[in-house]
Amino acid sequence: MAEYYDPKDEKFGLISSYLYRYFAEPFLYRYHKLIVSEILNYNPSKILDIGSGTGLLIKELSSKTEAEIYAVEPSKFMIDIAKRRLKKEISSGRVKIYQGSSRNIPIKEKFDLIITTFSFHHWSNKFDSIPYIMNFVANGGLFLIFDYDNDYGKFKNSHGLSTKEFPETIIKGYEVNFKHLPRSILEIILKNPEL
């Protein structure tokens, strides 16, 4: 596990992966429906989900789009759960899952849409990861970050983001837009500048 996790990252081992599966997923399901709807607005054909966890969002997304979906997750235990959940989608070739992280994407592809959902706040070097991830965004593509909205949410917590947290270097280096969605979700939209 250590090769995919930064020493300061929140790690998901065997027990925490199953706790997540049984306790966090029922709570996240209602958020995922809204996020999938937002993702579909971009009409993607090739998606990369970074920090894909147990595959809950991918299951919902794959039922609504014909897009190719790739997933990268550092926890082998989360991947095991996702592979069981997405067995049909994986065997059809529509979904591919890899062990990796926001700093180690083992795929030689470009994507018109890269997403991370309720994962970005777990990354210890989140802002340092953005330039690396943006190398995988196809021309005209986007990187979307969905997380709890600490600007407008009812509760401010470490499992959320605020627009004020984004360093000026990130804001200046990319086209960045912030969108406050219902249910206290913050969507951050990053695009490489036009050449």
N, C-alpha and C positions, 0 to 999 in steps of 0.2 A: 504493500500500500504506500509506503513512504516515497517511492519514486514519482508518484503522481500527485502527492500532496506536498505543499509547502509546509515546513515545520510549524508554522503559525496557523494553518488552515484548520477549520473545524472538520474533524474526520468522522466518517461513518463506517463503523465496523459491523460485525455480525449482529450484535444486540441492538445497536442504535438504528441499523437499517430496518430491522423487523419492527422496532418500536415506531419508527417513522411510518412504515407500511400500515400499521394498525391504528395509530393514534393521529398522525398528522394528515394522512390522505383523506379521511372523511371530511375534514375541515377544508382542505385545499380543493376538493372536487368542485365546489361552487365557484371558486375563483377561476379554475381552469376553463370552465365553460365560457366565461367572459373573455379570457385571454385568447382562447382558440378563435372566437368570433373576431377579435381584433387582428390576429395573425392572418386570417382568411381575407381580410380587407386588402392585404398586400398582394394577393394572388400569387403566392410563391410556387415555383416548380421544383426547387431543391433547397431543403432546409437542414441546418445543423443546429442541434439542441445541445448546448454545453451545460454540464451539471444536470443531466437528464434524470437522475435519481432512479426511481422504480418504474419509470415509463408510463406513469398515469397520464400525463399531458400528451405524450405521443400516441397513446391508445385513442384518446378523444380526437386528436388532430388527424390521425390516419383514417378515421371513420368519416371525416368531412372533406378530405382533399386527396387527389391522386398524386400529390407531390412526393418526390423521393425524400425520405427522412433519414438523416444520419444522427447518431447520438454519441456523445462523449461523456463519460462519467468516471471519476477517479476510484470509486468504491467498487471492488469486485462483488461485494455482497449486494449492493444496490443493482448491479448489472445482472446478477443471478435472478433477482426478483423480476426485473424488467424482461429478461429473456423468457421467463415462464409466462408473464402477462402478454407478451407480444409474439408468441410462438408462431401464430398464423401469419402475421405481418412480416416477420423475419424470413419465414420459409418461402413467402411469395417474392422476396427480394426488395420489397418496398421500404423496409426499415433495416438499417444496419447499425449495430451497437459496437463501440470500441471503448477500451479502457484508455483514459487520457484525462487531460485537465485543461483549464484555461491557459496554461503555459506549455502544454504538450498535446497538441492535436495531431494524432497519427494518421491523417488523411491528406492526400495530395489532390484536393479538389477545391473549387471555388463555389460559393453558395450565394444565391440571390437573397437569402434570408438566414441570418444566424440569430438564434434566440437563447436567452437564459432566463429561467423563471424561478423566482424565489431561491436563487442560488448565489447570485452576485454578492450578497452581504456575507456569505461564508468565506469568500476569497480574501486571504490576508493581503495580497498584492493586487487588488482588483483594478486599480487604475493603471498599474504597470502592465497588466494583461491586455488592455484594450488595443495598443498598437499591434501586438502580435496577432490578436483575433482579427483585426481589420485587414490583415494580409490575406485572409480567407474569404473576404467579401468580394463577390464578382462586381464588375463595373455596373453601376446603377443599383447595386444591392444595399441592404441595410443590416445593421446589428441592433436588435431590440433587447432591451433589458427590462424585465418586469419584476417588480419587487413591491413590498409594502411601502406605502406612501407616508413618510414621516413629516411631510409638509402639511398634508391635509387629513391624515388618518386620526382616528380617535386616540390611539395610543402611540407614543414615540418609543421605539425600542431598537435593540441592536440587530433585529431581524428586519430592518427596513432601511430605506434610503431617503435622503433629502436632496433636492436640487442644489442646495448650498454646499454639499460635500464634493461636487465635481470640481477638480482643479482647473485653473485657468488654462493650463497647457492642453488639457483634453478639449475644453471648449473651443480654444483657438485652432487646434489641429484638425478638427472634424466639423462637419455640419451636425449640430446637436440640437435636438428638440425635446422638450419635456411635455408629457401629456398626463394629466391627472384623470384617471378613469374612475368609474363608480367602484364601490366596495373598497375604497382606500388603496387602490393600486396605482403605482407610479410606472409609467412607460417612458423609457428613455430611448430615443431613436438616434442612432449614430450612422452617418454616411461619410464615406471618403470624399474629400473635396473634388470637384470636377477638374480634370486636367486640361 
